[in-house]
Amino acid sequence: MTAIRTTCPYCGTGCGLLVTPDGKGGIAVKGDPAHPANLGRLCSKGTALAETVGLAGRILAPQVGGQPATWDSALDLVADRFRRAIADHGPDSVAFYLSGQMLTEDYYVANKLMKGFIGSANVDTNSRLCMASSVAGHRRAFGSDTVPGTYEDLDCADLVVLVGSNLAWCHPVLYQRLAAAKVARGTRVVVVDPRRTATCDLADLHLPLAPGSDAALFNAALVVLADRGAVDARFVADHVTGFGAALAEARASDPALTGLPEADLATFLDWFSSTEKTVTVYSQGINQSSSGTDKVNAILNCHLASGRIGRAGMGPFSVTGQPNAMGGREVGGLANMLACHLDIENPAHRAAVQGFWASPTIADKPGLKAVDMFSAAGSGRIRALWIIHTNPAVSMPDADRVAQAIRACDFVVVSDITATDTTRLADVVLPATAWGEKSGTVTNSDRLISRQRRALPAPGQARDDWRMIADVAARMGWGEAFAWPDAGAIFAEYAALSGVAGGLGRDFDISGLHQADYDALPPTRWPVSAAKQGGRFFGDGRFYTPDARARMLPITPRLPEARTGNRYPFRLNTGRIRDQWHTMTRTALSPRLSQHIAEPFVEVHPEDARDLGLAPATLARVTSPEGSAILRVSITDAVQRGQVFVPMHWTGDTAPSGRIDTLVAGVIDPVSGQPESKAAVVALQPFGAAWYGFAVSAAAPALLQADYWATARHAAGHRTELAGLQAPPIGRLGPAPCSPCQMPSV
């Protein structure tokens, strides 16, 4: 069969794929050599996509109260409960919580319904957890949420600084691209990360700074730029405001906060101040912080002061975690934005959007951001909540409390493809189409819009997300405004609205695609308008502030909150592993991906492990003020003393005691609302297991009653690790089941 050009559903790299259906429900997958994001390269997750498209575990029909229901009865109930909540308690009593797994068209329809017809801005996204601080930093400095550069900058930079970014595992194709540039032209690479990661294999210099001290590092860089004559005085004079105040605050900052050896710090500052073609790539290690926005602006200050922005091989570069986090940003997927990078606080922008939509109302203030949204659900302020393609009962900070809030909310709808910790808390579960069954667009980290094309039929009664939302809108009385025949018609409307935004002087304008051939749309970098076509931003010194000048901000470094005495002496760093994705609803289906790391683990420094009495491959209980987890011990000097690292992927289905976000407090950045997922405080102690077990089964194990268990796919079924605190009684050999796992004893 003919190969279909589509886009990978994993990280924000946005790799192009060639997908060939086999006519039997399966597919073959390979990288698309013509796609500019990856040029045919794929990572382990993309290569294994064919193993994840089966129907095992799929939700194939609507459910109400845990029982099968018809689409009409389920949607009637959703519309009725949202309508009643709005009538009784006002539009701010309802909310949508969306996901970077949604396509841009899905995002657009959800935002149109909530902000323009319901009249509330209570629509946020799990992208709030990964890149909201970057959005806020961009808007403070540039006046818009604009990524200035492109992936091609990695090919021609002389110095690439990776800050809080384990590129080798989280964006492997970009890592491969950087490795190729290093071979071809000798690009220097600096990795700034408290932990030694796989990305350090490529580094000329690793800076294991103290957790949260990134702003102190870049303040030091700003001072050195000024002292060594590396400031672009003309660019600053003509195009930047706030240089003096930012530099004065940087001089008052103490580089010793970084905890770095003086020689390593001096080497970095020398390279950074003397290398014109410098790209600073940053990710979750910057964003997931209670001072994440300030960290972003400390980086942007350096590039603005030196004029190293918007030109080939130079600039700040935020790499996003999800396939369509950028698309969500473009259509107003965050509670404090309108579509097309328009500002919800701006009356002219609100009037323009309301006029274009011919909507009865428009949200006139920011809505609840993710952490506050779930708090409001738990306290009764949110009476109806719709969660789409995300698993907040696992992925939100203080996850146990979030699960309680979802359970306490009067009415909860969840749209998803498989059962999760969150679907089990829902009043209504709606079966959604999955990657491979959808048609729409996504936008990657360097503003490239790519098509996701349908390669497989929708199974059972599964429906596209935009169609479900539009059907509910029709039942609420707004059918005419949501009567699109297909995703292409939604894209055309969205492109036309972007022309309105462009007319208001905004950066996001794809009005040139309004009448494009949607089915044949090639990868296209925005903007696409009569005024500008793709390329980089800000090399000309024109920004999107009222006076068209960039803003440098004075940044005072703020470290994470102090440890709580001796009770919680360790700093917890969370992150990802190479072969798993988010809460594993897709990657856990692949035996190949599960071979890499099959259990949740905690990395502990050898000296800390010795002091605590932890031995390799034993289990440890990790406790924070919010909760506890049981994890396999990995002893390594990749982490510093007093710090531990854990991955965030495991759930109630794969390892209930490994749900890491139960340990993370709901502390947020006051500007961006992004949680501080990288700096919880914890204590460790040996888990005194009386017995350990290992089981192999053809089917997923059920009725597991062990104190610890973790299960993973293998080629013939499942493998499960178990442990318990109480030794099981020793009885005769025979077929009687043992209590921990309900499998025959031997």
C-alpha positions in Angstrom: 0.0 0.0 0.0 1.1 3.6 -0.5 3.1 5.2 2.3 1.3 8.1 4.0 3.3 11.2 5.1 2.4 12.1 8.7 4.1 13.3 11.9 5.3 11.5 15.0 3.1 11.9 18.1 5.9 12.1 20.7 8.1 15.1 21.5 8.1 18.6 20.1 10.8 17.8 17.6 8.0 17.1 15.1 9.6 14.3 13.1 8.1 13.4 9.7 7.1 9.8 9.2 6.3 7.5 6.3 3.5 5.2 7.5 2.4 2.2 5.4 -0.8 0.4 6.5 -0.7 -3.4 6.0 -4.4 -3.7 5.4 -4.8 -5.8 8.6 -4.8 -3.0 11.2 -1.1 -2.8 11.4 1.5 -0.4 10.0 5.1 -0.1 9.0 6.9 3.1 10.1 10.1 4.8 8.9 11.5 8.3 9.0 10.6 10.7 6.2 13.8 11.9 4.6 12.0 14.8 3.0 10.8 16.3 6.3 12.9 19.2 7.4 12.6 18.4 11.1 14.3 15.0 11.1 15.5 14.4 7.5 14.6 10.7 7.9 16.1 10.2 11.4 14.0 8.6 14.2 14.5 7.9 17.9 13.7 4.6 19.6 10.1 5.6 20.4 9.4 6.7 16.8 10.9 3.5 15.4 8.7 1.4 17.7 5.4 3.2 16.8 4.1 0.2 14.8 4.0 -1.8 18.1 1.7 0.7 19.7 -1.3 0.8 17.3 -3.2 -2.3 18.3 -6.6 -2.3 20.0 -5.6 -3.8 23.3 -7.1 -1.8 26.1 -8.8 0.7 23.8 -12.0 2.4 24.9 -14.4 1.6 22.0 -17.7 3.0 23.2 -19.0 5.9 25.4 -19.4 5.0 29.1 -21.7 6.7 31.6 -21.3 5.8 35.2 -19.0 2.9 34.1 -21.6 1.4 31.9 -21.8 1.4 28.1 -23.9 4.2 26.6 -24.9 5.6 23.2 -23.2 8.7 21.8 -26.4 10.6 21.9 -27.1 9.8 25.5 -23.5 10.6 26.6 -23.3 13.9 24.7 -26.8 14.9 25.8 -25.7 14.4 29.4 -22.4 16.3 28.9 -24.2 19.3 27.3 -27.0 19.3 30.0 -24.6 19.2 32.9 -22.4 21.9 31.6 -25.4 24.0 30.7 -26.9 23.6 34.2 -23.6 24.5 35.9 -23.3 27.6 33.9 -27.0 28.6 34.5 -26.7 28.0 38.3 -23.1 29.1 39.0 -21.9 31.1 36.1 -19.5 30.4 33.2 -16.5 30.2 35.5 -17.9 27.1 37.2 -16.9 25.0 34.2 -13.5 24.1 32.8 -11.6 22.2 30.1 -8.2 20.6 30.7 -6.5 19.9 27.4 -3.3 18.2 26.2 -0.4 18.7 23.8 -1.5 15.3 22.4 -4.4 17.1 20.8 -4.2 18.3 17.2 -4.4 22.1 16.5 -7.9 21.8 15.1 -9.1 20.1 18.3 -7.5 22.7 20.4 -9.1 25.5 18.4 -12.6 24.1 18.7 -12.2 23.7 22.5 -11.0 27.3 22.9 -13.7 28.7 20.7 -16.4 27.0 22.7 -15.0 27.9 26.1 -13.7 31.5 25.6 -16.1 32.7 22.9 -19.4 31.0 23.6 -19.4 29.8 27.3 -17.5 33.0 28.1 -14.9 31.7 30.5 -11.1 31.4 30.1 -11.0 28.3 32.3 -9.3 26.2 29.6 -5.8 25.1 30.3 -3.5 22.4 29.1 -0.9 19.9 30.4 1.6 22.1 28.4 1.3 24.3 31.5 3.5 21.7 33.2 6.3 21.8 30.6 6.7 25.2 28.9 4.5 27.9 30.4 7.5 29.6 31.8 9.0 29.9 28.4 5.8 31.5 27.1 5.8 34.0 29.9 9.5 34.8 29.4 9.0 35.3 25.7 6.0 37.6 26.3 7.8 39.7 28.8 10.9 40.1 26.6 9.5 40.1 23.1 5.9 41.2 23.6 4.8 37.9 22.0 5.3 34.1 22.5 7.8 33.9 19.6 10.5 31.3 19.2 13.1 33.3 17.3 15.2 30.6 15.7 15.0 27.4 13.7 16.6 23.9 13.9 19.1 25.0 11.2 20.7 27.2 13.8 22.0 24.0 15.4 23.7 23.1 12.2 25.7 26.4 12.0 26.4 27.4 15.6 29.9 27.4 17.0 28.7 27.0 20.6 25.5 25.3 21.8 24.6 25.6 25.4 22.1 23.0 26.6 20.4 24.2 29.9 18.1 21.8 31.8 17.8 19.7 28.7 18.7 16.0 28.4 18.5 16.2 24.6 19.9 12.7 24.1 16.9 11.1 25.8 14.1 13.7 25.5 14.8 15.0 22.0 17.0 12.4 20.5 16.7 13.5 16.8 17.9 17.0 17.7 20.7 15.4 19.7 21.7 13.4 16.5 21.6 16.6 14.6 23.9 18.4 17.0 26.2 15.4 17.1 26.5 15.6 13.3 27.3 19.3 13.5 30.0 18.7 16.1 31.6 16.2 13.7 31.2 18.4 10.7 32.3 21.7 12.1 33.7 21.2 15.6 30.7 22.8 17.4 31.4 23.2 21.1 28.7 21.8 23.4 28.1 22.9 27.1 25.6 21.0 29.2 24.2 22.8 32.2 22.5 20.3 34.4 22.8 19.2 38.1 22.9 15.6 36.9 25.3 13.9 34.5 23.0 12.7 31.8 23.5 10.9 28.5 23.7 14.3 26.8 27.0 14.8 28.6 28.6 12.3 26.2 28.6 15.0 23.6 29.7 17.8 26.0 33.0 19.6 25.9 32.0 21.0 29.3 29.5 19.8 31.9 28.4 22.4 34.5 26.7 20.5 37.4 25.3 23.6 39.0 23.3 23.7 42.2 19.6 23.0 41.6 17.7 26.2 40.6 20.8 28.4 40.2 20.5 28.9 36.5 19.6 32.6 36.8 22.8 33.2 38.8 24.8 31.6 36.0 23.3 33.7 33.2 23.5 36.9 35.3 27.3 36.1 35.5 27.3 35.7 31.8 25.6 39.1 31.3 28.2 40.8 33.5 31.1 39.2 31.5 29.5 40.2 28.2 29.5 43.8 29.5 33.0 43.7 31.0 34.6 42.2 27.9 33.0 44.4 25.3 30.7 41.7 23.9 27.6 43.8 24.2 26.1 44.9 20.9 25.8 48.6 21.9 24.1 49.6 18.7 21.5 46.8 18.9 20.8 47.7 22.5 20.5 51.4 21.9 18.2 51.0 18.9 16.1 48.0 19.9 16.3 47.2 23.7 14.9 48.7 26.9 16.0 47.9 30.4 19.7 47.0 29.8 21.0 49.2 32.6 18.7 47.8 35.3 19.3 44.3 34.1 23.0 44.6 34.2 23.0 46.3 37.6 20.9 43.5 39.1 23.2 41.0 37.5 26.3 42.6 39.1 24.6 42.3 42.5 24.1 38.6 41.9 26.6 36.1 43.3 28.0 33.5 40.9 28.9 31.4 43.8 25.2 30.4 44.1 25.9 28.0 41.2 28.2 25.9 43.3 30.4 25.5 40.3 34.2 25.1 40.4 35.8 28.5 39.5 37.8 27.1 36.6 34.7 25.5 35.0 32.7 28.7 35.4 35.5 30.8 34.0 35.8 28.5 30.9 32.1 28.7 30.3 32.0 32.5 30.6 35.0 32.8 28.3 33.4 30.7 25.6 30.0 32.3 26.0 31.4 35.9 25.7 33.7 35.2 22.8 31.6 33.0 20.5 29.3 35.0 18.3 27.4 32.1 16.9 25.9 30.8 20.1 22.6 29.0 20.6 21.2 28.4 24.1 18.8 25.5 24.1 16.6 25.2 27.2 13.9 22.9 28.4 12.2 21.5 31.5 15.1 22.0 33.8 14.6 25.8 33.3 10.8 25.9 32.9 9.7 23.5 35.8 10.6 25.9 38.6 9.0 28.4 40.9 11.3 30.9 39.3 11.2 29.5 35.8 10.1 32.7 34.0 13.0 34.6 35.6 15.4 31.9 34.5 14.1 32.2 30.9 14.5 36.0 31.0 18.0 35.7 32.4 18.9 33.7 29.2 17.0 36.1 26.9 18.8 39.1 28.6 22.2 37.7 27.4 21.1 37.2 23.8 19.4 40.6 23.6 22.5 42.3 25.1 24.8 40.7 22.7 22.5 41.0 19.7 22.8 37.3 19.2 19.2 36.7 18.2 17.4 36.1 14.9 20.5 35.4 12.9 21.9 32.1 11.6 23.5 30.1 14.3 22.6 32.3 17.3 19.7 32.8 19.6 17.7 31.4 22.6 15.8 28.2 21.8 13.0 26.6 23.8 12.5 23.0 22.9 9.0 21.7 23.9 8.1 18.4 25.4 4.9 17.5 23.5 4.1 17.0 19.8 1.6 19.9 19.7 2.5 22.1 22.7 3.2 24.9 20.1 -0.1 24.4 18.3 -1.9 24.8 21.6 -0.1 28.0 22.3 -1.0 29.3 18.8 -4.8 28.8 19.3 -4.9 30.1 22.9 -4.7 26.7 24.6 -3.5 28.4 27.8 -5.9 30.1 30.2 -4.2 33.5 29.9 -4.1 33.7 26.0 -6.5 34.2 23.1 -6.2 32.5 19.8 -3.4 33.5 17.4 -1.2 35.0 20.1 -3.7 37.7 20.9 -3.9 39.0 24.5 -6.9 38.3 26.6 -6.3 41.5 28.6 -6.4 43.7 25.5 -9.9 45.0 24.7 -9.1 45.5 21.0 -7.9 41.9 20.7 -11.0 40.6 22.5 -13.3 42.6 20.3 -11.5 41.3 17.1 -11.8 37.6 18.2 -15.4 38.0 19.2 -16.3 39.8 16.0 -14.6 37.1 13.9 -16.4 34.3 15.7 -19.7 36.3 15.9 -19.9 34.9 19.4 -22.3 35.9 22.1 -19.5 36.7 24.6 -15.8 36.6 25.1 -13.7 35.9 28.1 -12.4 39.1 29.5 -9.8 37.9 32.0 -7.4 35.0 32.4 -8.9 31.8 33.6 -7.6 29.2 36.1 -4.2 27.7 35.3 -3.7 23.9 35.8 -2.8 23.8 39.5 -5.5 26.3 40.5 -8.0 24.6 38.2 -7.8 21.3 40.1 -7.9 23.0 43.4 -11.1 24.7 42.3 -12.5 21.4 41.2 -11.8 20.0 44.7 -13.3 22.9 46.5 -16.5 23.1 44.5 -15.8 26.2 42.5 -15.6 24.1 39.3 -18.8 22.1 38.9 -18.2 20.5 35.5 -14.8 19.5 34.1 -13.8 18.0 30.8 -10.3 16.4 30.6 -9.0 15.5 27.1 -6.1 13.2 26.3 -4.2 13.6 29.6 -3.8 11.8 32.9 -3.6 14.5 35.6 -4.3 12.0 38.4 -0.7 10.8 37.7 1.0 13.7 36.0 0.0 16.8 38.1 2.0 17.7 41.1 0.6 16.5 44.4 -1.1 13.9 42.3 -3.1 12.2 45.1 -4.7 15.5 46.0 -5.5 16.1 42.3 -7.1 12.7 42.1 -9.2 13.5 45.2 -10.2 16.8 43.5 -11.4 15.1 40.4 -13.3 12.6 42.4 -14.9 15.4 44.4 -16.0 17.4 41.3 -19.7 17.3 40.6 -19.3 16.2 37.0 -16.2 15.0 35.1 -15.9 14.0 31.5 -12.7 12.3 30.2 -12.0 11.8 26.5 -9.2 9.3 25.9 -8.2 6.1 24.1 -7.4 3.8 27.0 -8.4 3.4 30.6 -6.1 5.5 32.9 -6.0 6.5 36.6 -8.1 9.6 35.4 -10.7 7.8 33.4 -11.5 5.7 36.4 -12.6 8.9 38.2 -14.9 10.1 35.5 -18.7 10.2 35.3 -18.5 10.1 31.5 -15.8 8.5 29.4 -15.7 9.3 25.7 -13.7 7.1 23.2 -11.3 9.2 21.2 -9.4 8.5 18.0 -5.7 7.9 18.5 -2.6 8.9 16.6 -2.8 7.1 13.2 -6.6 7.6 13.1 -6.6 11.4 13.3 -6.4 14.0 10.6 -5.1 17.5 11.5 -2.0 19.6 12.1 0.7 20.0 14.7 3.4 22.6 15.2 6.9 21.7 16.4 9.4 23.6 18.4 10.7 25.7 15.5 7.3 26.8 14.3 6.9 24.1 11.6 3.3 23.2 10.9 3.0 19.6 9.7 0.1 17.4 8.9 -0.9 14.3 10.8 -2.8 12.2 8.3 -5.1 9.3 9.0 -3.5 5.9 8.2 -6.0 3.6 10.1 -9.8 3.6 10.5 -11.3 4.7 13.7 -12.0 1.6 15.8 -15.4 0.9 17.4 -17.3 4.1 18.1 -14.2 6.3 18.6 -14.6 9.9 17.4 -12.2 12.8 16.8 -11.9 15.2 19.6 -13.0 18.2 17.6 -16.2 16.4 16.6 -17.1 15.6 20.2 -16.6 19.2 21.3 -18.6 20.5 18.3 -21.4 18.1 19.0 -21.7 19.3 22.6 -21.6 22.9 21.4 -24.5 22.2 19.1 -26.5 20.7 21.9 -25.8 23.8 23.9 -27.4 25.9 21.2 -24.4 27.0 19.1 -24.5 24.5 16.3 -24.1 27.0 13.4 -20.8 28.3 14.7 -19.4 24.7 15.1 -20.7 23.1 11.9 -17.5 22.2 10.2 -17.6 19.2 7.8 -14.0 18.2 8.5 -10.7 19.3 10.1 -9.6 21.1 6.9 -12.5 23.5 7.4 -11.4 24.2 11.0 -7.9 24.9 9.8 -9.1 27.3 7.1 -11.1 29.3 9.7 -8.2 29.4 12.1 -5.9 30.6 9.3 -8.3 33.3 8.5 -8.5 34.4 12.1 -4.7 34.6 12.2 -4.9 37.2 9.4 -7.0 39.4 11.8 -4.2 38.9 14.4 -1.6 39.9 11.7 -3.6 43.0 11.0 -3.3 43.9 14.7 0.5 43.6 14.4 0.9 40.2 16.0 3.6 37.6 15.1 1.4 34.7 14.4 -0.2 35.0 10.9 -0.8 32.0 8.6 -3.5 33.7 6.5 -1.5 32.7 3.4 -2.7 29.1 4.1 -6.4 30.1 4.3 -7.1 28.6 0.9 -4.3 26.1 0.9 -4.8 22.5 -0.3 -5.2 21.0 3.2 -4.7 17.4 2.2 -1.5 18.2 0.4 -0.1 20.7 2.8 3.7 20.3 3.1 5.6 21.1 6.3 5.4 24.8 6.5 7.1 27.2 9.0 5.0 30.1 10.2 4.4 32.9 9.6 2.9 32.6 6.1 1.5 36.0 5.1 2.0 38.8 2.6 4.3 40.4 5.1 6.6 37.5 6.1 7.3 34.0 5.1 8.9 31.6 7.7 12.5 32.3 8.7 13.8 33.8 11.9 12.4 36.6 14.1 14.1 39.6 15.6 17.2 39.9 13.6 15.9 43.2 12.3 15.4 44.4 15.9 11.6 44.7 15.6 9.6 43.2 18.5 6.0 43.0 19.4 5.9 45.4 22.4 4.1 48.7 22.1 7.3 50.6 21.2 8.7 47.7 19.1 11.7 47.4 21.5 12.7 44.3 23.4 12.6 44.3 27.2 15.5 43.2 29.4 14.5 42.5 32.9 16.4 42.8 36.2 16.6 39.2 37.5 17.3 38.3 41.1 18.1 34.6 41.4 15.7 32.7 43.6 16.7 29.2 44.7 14.1 26.6 45.5 12.6 26.7 49.0 14.9 25.6 51.8 14.9 21.9 52.8 12.7 21.1 55.8 15.4 20.6 58.4 16.8 17.0 58.6 13.4 15.4 58.0 13.6 15.8 54.2 17.4 16.2 53.5 17.4 15.3 49.8 16.5 17.4 46.7 14.4 15.5 44.2 14.9 15.9 40.5 12.2 14.4 38.2 12.5 13.7 34.5 12.1 11.2 31.7 13.8 8.1 30.4 14.8 7.5 26.8 12.2 4.9 25.8 9.0 5.9 27.6 6.6 8.7 27.1 4.5 10.6 29.7 2.4 8.1 31.6 3.1 5.3 29.1 -0.4 5.0 27.7 1.3 4.4 24.3 4.9 3.4 24.9 4.0 0.7 27.5 2.4 -1.3 24.6 5.8 -1.9 23.0 7.9 -4.8 24.4 10.9 -3.3 22.7 10.6 0.0 24.5 10.0 -1.8 27.9 13.3 -3.7 27.6 15.3 -0.5 28.2 14.1 0.2 31.8 11.3 -1.9 33.1 10.8 -0.4 36.6 10.6 2.9 38.4 13.9 3.8 40.0 15.7 6.3 42.2 19.3 7.4 41.4 21.3 7.9 44.6 24.9 9.0 45.0 27.2 6.2 46.3 28.1 8.0 49.5 24.5 8.8 50.3 23.6 5.2 49.6 26.3 4.0 52.0 25.1 6.4 54.8 21.5 5.2 54.3 22.3 1.5 54.1 20.9 1.2 50.5 22.3 -1.6 48.4 22.2 -1.7 44.5 18.9 -3.1 43.1 17.2 -3.2 46.4 14.1 -1.1 47.1 13.9 2.3 48.8 10.9 4.2 50.2 11.1 7.8 49.1 8.9 10.2 51.2 8.0 13.9 50.9 5.6 16.1 52.8 3.0 15.2 50.1 3.4 11.5 49.8 5.6 8.4 49.3 6.8 6.0 46.7 8.7 2.7 46.6 11.5 2.6 43.9 14.3 0.4 42.8 17.7 1.7 43.9 20.3 2.7 41.3 23.5 3.8 42.9 25.4 6.2 40.6 27.7 9.3 40.8 25.6 10.8 37.9 23.7 12.6 40.7 25.4 14.8 43.3 25.4 14.2 47.0 22.2 15.3 48.6 20.3 15.0 45.3 18.2 12.1 43.9 16.6 11.6 40.5 13.4 9.7 39.6 11.5 9.3 36.3 7.8 10.3 36.1 6.3 7.6 33.8 4.7 4.9 36.0 1.0 4.8 36.9 -1.5 2.8 38.9 -1.6 0.3 36.0 2.2 -0.2 35.7 3.6 0.4 39.2 1.2 2.0 41.8 4.0 2.8 44.3 6.0 4.5 41.6 3.7 7.4 40.9 6.3 10.1 41.4 4.1 13.2 41.2 2.5 12.2 44.4 5.8 13.5 46.0 5.8 16.9 44.2 4.3 19.9 45.9 2.0 22.2 44.0 4.4 25.1 44.2 4.2 27.3 41.1 5.9 30.1 39.4 3.9 33.2 40.2 4.2 34.6 36.7 3.7 31.5 34.5 1.7 29.2 36.9 4.1 26.4 36.0 4.7 23.9 38.8 8.2 23.4 40.4 8.5 19.7 39.4 12.3 19.6 39.7 12.9 20.5 43.3 10.8 18.7 45.8 12.3 17.7 49.2 12.4 14.1 50.2 13.8 11.5 52.6 15.0 8.0 51.7 15.1 4.8 53.7 15.5 1.1 52.9 12.3 -0.7 52.1 12.5 -3.8 54.4 11.2 -6.3 52.0 10.7 -9.8 53.5 10.4 -11.4 50.1 11.0 -10.6 46.4 9.3 -12.2 43.4 9.4 -12.3 39.6 6.6 -13.5 37.5 6.2 -14.0 33.7 2.7 -14.2 32.3 1.0 -14.3 29.0 -1.6 -11.8 30.1 -1.4 -8.7 32.2 -1.3 -9.8 35.9 -4.4 -9.1 37.9 -5.3 -8.9 41.6 -1.8 -7.9 42.6 -1.7 -7.4 46.4 2.0 -7.0 46.9 3.4 -4.0 48.7 5.5 -3.3 45.6 5.0 -4.4 42.1 5.9 -3.2 38.6 4.9 -4.8 35.4 6.1 -4.3 31.8 5.6 -5.9 28.4 7.9 -8.4 26.9 7.8 -10.3 23.7 5.5 -13.1 24.9 3.4 -11.2 27.5 4.3 -9.5 30.7 7.1 -9.5 33.3 6.4 -8.4 36.8 8.6 -7.6 39.8 7.1 -8.0 43.2 8.1 -7.5 46.9 6.3 -7.5 50.2 6.9 -6.6 53.8 5.3 -9.8 55.3 6.8 -13.1 54.3 4.1 -15.4 52.8 3.6 -18.7 54.8 5.6 -21.6 53.5 3.2 -24.4 52.5 3.3 -27.5 50.4 4.1 -27.3 46.8 1.1 -27.4 44.6 -1.4 -25.4 42.5 -2.8 -23.2 45.4 -2.4 -19.5 44.6 -0.1 -17.3 46.6 -1.7 -14.2 48.0 0.6 -11.5 46.7 0.0 -12.1 43.0 -2.8 -14.7 42.6 -0.6 -16.9 40.4 -0.1 -20.6 41.0 2.8 -21.3 43.4 5.5 -23.6 42.3 
